[in-house]
């Protein structure tokens, strides 16, 4: 206890105590609340005064569940987020490869503060975040997000250093970029910046966890509506279907055959916008707007079960890649 606090703070402190220490499985008696008040805050209250404060909290709309008549005490019922919702958010943080191990711990600790202290006992696995394949240089990620939010709102360009992995599994400077930022999106467990590069005269998709030394410039951003294909803004469904690997080439209509048993994978990668037609036997025909470069790698990934029909130049690229692969393994 750091010192005596005035009794007028008792209402706030009782709410904090209930938030930190109580839940359905751990109700608190008025005596326990009083002991905590005196021990931690130097506030001495009679049980009747504690009861009046609990009643005031109820009148204010706080969900204080009083089980004094049926059992041992009361507890804070409804919270901003339920325990199951907190668990879901924690799992999302753990699964997000763009959030570093240290940032993950900090976020999880903050999420746990929304529950009682008893909740944290059930999620000891959160301390194994280092084994989740987290990014290494993500300490600047949240700074980059704040910078980009400001730049997008102000309509300004940004400059930064873009990094790529080397054989030593460390990130190294790849290029210096000056781009017009439009949006940040989460795709395939990675955070990407969607921006326009005047150098390449096209939209680029840069991994947020590969960006360092970001600065906002005084140059106005290039208007998104002037970019072919983006006259009506950004189509977010396009990122999950047309750009499964975030290549920057323009999506085209691709038609391919696949085993019917692989329809789950087709829908997972290309979404409900793709057209699927049943063919003879165990074969379906799929048509979708897809990045040709991304489709090449996807078709190679599922080569035993997929055959690209059109466009012809993409089919030829896949054929050449398969022949090269056969030579490597022959």
Buried (B, 14 or more C-beta within 10 A) or exposed (E): EEEEBEBEEBBEBBBBBBBBBBBEEBBBBBEBBBEBBBEBBEBEBEEEBBBEBBEBBBEEEBEBBBEEEEEEBBBBBEBEBEBEBBBEBBEBBBEBBBBBBEBBBBBBEEBBBBBBBBBBEEBEEBEEBEEBEBBEBBEBBBEBBEBBEEBBEEEBBBBBBBBEEEEEEEBEEEEEBBBBBBBBBEBEEBBBBBBBBEEEEBBBBBBBBBBBEBEBBEBEBBEBEEBEEBEEEBEEEBBBBBBBBBBEEEBBEBBBBBBBEBBEBBBEBBBEBBEBEEEEEEBBBBBBBBBBBBBBBBBEEBEEBBBBBEBEEBBEBBEEBEEEEEEEEE
